[in-house]
């Protein structure tokens, strides 16, 4: 089962017999759309709420991650328009980022919040290399846009735009793109042993007010990329994402062990 997080407008990439339902999690209820992309079953969650009007800093990222787990999702993709920080990037480029910098704090800081003890997730390879490779190859095959397969994504609090001084600071830290969504999602998915990676399009030049018009990719252009990517993701994971807690199971909460 593949999970997709994205804006309401990109639900159109989900095909087949569509069904909407509500999943109850420890962190709240989540509305989901189930269907297919090609011959793979897919669950789609509107990241910014049913009406698409929630800011990233108030979205229940934890409930999204748990809803995927409860529905049997083991591979997840996030779709976003992000700002370009690296001056070598251009509006419209497609980016499959490989690392991130956390420049915000959101709660819960772990999906296991409130538990007396739990292991600490290793984040040396934060995004799934197998899902990243599938997204990269599909983007190159199905798009005329420039495709960047290595980038550092800095996650900031939002919801306001960043100042020019902030963008310059992020650039000096080594960031290539800026977002408000990737953290804490990336941590939750690693803790839940779900492979996770993202495809983004550079929607604006961050820090340049005249270029912050949020140029978006259309669902029609995005659909063949995601269809090919999902088709090429191996059914059996060969990465380490789904083996986060090997050898540490005795420290995991019972509710999570029951869902694995």
C-alpha positions in Angstrom: 0.0 0.0 0.0 1.3 3.4 -1.0 0.5 6.6 0.9 0.5 10.1 -0.7 0.4 13.4 1.2 -0.5 16.4 -0.9 -2.8 19.4 -1.5 -6.5 18.8 -2.4 -5.9 19.6 -6.1 -3.6 16.6 -6.5 -6.1 14.1 -5.5 -6.9 13.9 -9.2 -3.9 11.6 -9.7 -5.7 8.8 -7.7 -7.6 6.5 -10.1 -9.8 3.4 -9.9 -12.7 2.9 -7.5 -12.5 5.8 -5.1 -13.7 5.6 -1.5 -13.6 8.3 1.2 -13.5 7.3 4.8 -12.4 8.5 8.2 -9.6 6.9 10.2 -9.4 7.4 14.0 -5.9 7.7 15.5 -4.4 8.5 18.8 -3.9 12.0 17.6 -7.3 12.6 16.0 -9.5 11.7 13.0 -8.2 11.8 9.5 -10.2 11.9 6.2 -8.6 9.7 3.6 -9.2 8.8 -0.1 -8.5 5.3 -1.1 -8.1 4.2 -4.7 -5.2 3.2 -7.0 -2.4 4.6 -9.1 -1.8 2.1 -11.9 -2.2 -1.3 -10.3 -1.0 -0.3 -6.8 -3.4 0.5 -4.0 -3.1 4.1 -2.8 -4.2 6.1 0.2 -4.3 9.9 -0.3 -4.4 12.4 2.6 -5.1 16.1 2.1 -2.2 17.4 4.1 -3.7 20.8 4.8 -7.1 19.5 6.0 -10.3 18.6 4.2 -10.9 22.2 3.1 -7.2 22.8 2.4 -7.1 25.8 4.7 -4.8 24.7 7.6 -1.3 26.1 8.0 1.6 23.6 8.3 2.2 24.6 11.9 -1.3 23.5 13.0 -1.7 20.4 10.8 -1.8 17.2 12.8 1.2 15.5 11.1 1.1 12.8 13.7 -2.4 11.7 12.9 -1.6 11.6 9.2 1.4 9.2 9.8 -0.7 7.0 12.1 -3.6 6.8 9.7 -1.2 5.5 7.0 0.2 2.9 9.4 -3.3 1.8 10.4 -4.3 1.4 6.8 -1.3 -0.7 6.0 0.8 1.9 4.2 4.5 1.0 4.2 5.7 3.5 1.5 4.7 7.2 1.5 5.3 10.1 -0.8 4.8 13.8 -0.2 4.1 16.3 -3.0 4.8 20.0 -2.5 5.7 23.3 -4.0 8.7 24.7 -2.1 10.8 27.9 -2.2 14.2 27.9 -3.8 17.1 29.0 -1.5 20.0 27.9 -3.6 20.5 30.5 -6.3 21.3 27.8 -8.9 17.7 26.5 -8.7 15.1 27.9 -10.9 11.3 28.2 -10.5 9.8 25.1 -12.1 12.7 22.7 -11.3 11.7 19.3 -9.8 13.7 18.4 -6.7 14.0 15.1 -4.9 15.7 16.2 -1.7 17.9 13.8 0.3 18.4 15.6 3.7 16.8 18.3 5.9 17.5 20.9 8.5 15.0 21.5 11.3 14.5 25.2 11.9 11.3 24.9 13.9 9.8 23.0 16.8 6.5 21.2 16.7 4.8 18.8 19.0 4.7 16.0 19.5 8.4 15.7 18.9 8.0 11.9 18.7 5.1 9.7 17.7 5.7 8.0 21.0 5.0 11.1 23.1 3.9 10.3 26.7 5.5 6.8 26.7 7.9 6.2 29.6 10.7 5.0 27.3 11.3 4.4 23.6 14.3 4.0 21.2 15.7 7.0 19.4 15.3 6.9 15.6 18.4 7.1 13.5 18.2 9.9 10.9 21.5 9.5 9.1 19.5 8.7 5.9 16.3 10.5 6.6 14.5 9.9 3.3 14.0 6.5 1.7 16.7 5.9 -1.0 14.4 3.5 -2.9 11.5 5.8 -3.1 13.8 8.7 -3.9 15.3 6.8 -6.8 11.8 5.9 -8.1 10.7 9.5 -8.0 13.9 10.7 -9.7 13.8 8.3 -12.6 10.1 8.8 -13.1 10.5 12.6 -13.1 13.4 12.4 -15.7 11.4 10.1 -18.0 8.1 11.9 -17.8 9.0 15.6 -17.6 10.9 18.2 -19.6 11.7 20.1 -16.4 15.2 20.1 -14.9 15.4 17.3 -12.2 17.6 17.8 -9.2 18.2 14.5 -7.2 20.2 15.9 -4.3 19.1 18.8 -2.1 18.9 19.9 1.5 15.4 21.0 2.6 15.2 23.4 5.5 11.9 23.3 7.4 10.8 26.5 9.1 7.9 27.4 11.3 5.8 29.6 8.9 3.1 30.4 8.0 4.5 33.8 7.0 7.2 34.2 4.3 10.8 34.4 5.4 12.8 37.6 5.4 15.8 38.2 3.0 18.1 37.9 6.0 16.6 34.5 7.0 17.0 33.2 3.5 20.6 34.3 3.4 21.2 32.6 6.7 19.6 29.4 5.5 21.7 29.5 2.3 24.9 29.8 4.5 23.7 26.8 6.5 23.7 24.8 3.2 20.0 24.7 2.5 18.8 24.4 -1.1 15.0 24.7 -0.6 12.7 25.9 2.2 9.5 24.4 3.4 7.1 24.3 6.4 6.0 20.7 6.2 8.8 18.1 6.1 9.5 18.2 9.9 8.1 16.4 11.9 6.6 14.2 9.2 10.0 12.7 8.4 10.6 11.7 12.0 7.2 10.2 12.5 7.5 8.0 9.4 11.0 6.8 10.4 9.6 5.9 13.9 6.7 4.1 12.3 9.1 2.2 9.9 7.4 3.6 6.8 9.6 4.5 3.8 9.2 8.2 3.1 10.4 10.6 0.4 9.2 13.7 -1.4 9.0 15.3 -4.8 8.8 19.0 -4.9 8.7 21.7 -7.6 10.4 25.0 -7.0 7.3 27.3 -6.8 9.1 30.6 -6.0 12.4 32.2 -5.4 12.4 32.5 -1.6 13.5 35.9 -0.3 12.7 37.6 -3.6 9.3 39.3 -3.2 8.7 39.9 -6.9 9.1 36.1 -7.5 6.8 34.8 -4.8 3.8 34.0 -7.0 3.7 30.3 -6.2 4.0 28.7 -9.7 2.4 25.3 -9.4 2.6 22.1 -11.4 -0.7 20.8 -12.7 -2.2 17.5 -11.7 -2.1 16.5 -15.4 1.6 17.0 -15.5 2.2 15.4 -12.2 0.1 12.2 -12.7 2.4 10.3 -15.1 5.4 11.0 -12.9 3.7 9.6 -9.8 2.2 6.7 -11.8 5.6 5.6 -13.0 7.3 6.2 -9.7 4.8 4.1 -7.8 5.0 1.3 -10.4 8.8 1.1 -9.9 8.8 1.1 -6.1 9.7 -2.5 -5.1 7.0 -4.4 -3.3 9.6 -5.6 -0.8 11.7 -2.9 0.8 15.5 -3.4 0.4 16.3 -0.3 2.4 16.8 0.1 6.1 13.6 2.3 6.7 11.4 -0.6 7.7 14.1 -2.0 10.1 14.4 1.0 12.3 13.8 -0.9 15.5 15.5 -4.2 14.8 17.0 -5.3 18.1 15.1 -2.7 20.1 11.6 -4.1 20.0 11.5 -4.5 23.8 11.5 -0.7 24.2 8.6 -0.1 21.8 5.1 0.8 23.1 2.6 -2.0 23.1 0.1 -0.1 20.9 2.7 0.2 18.2 3.8 -3.4 18.4 0.2 -4.4 17.8 0.1 -2.4 14.6 3.4 -3.5 13.0 
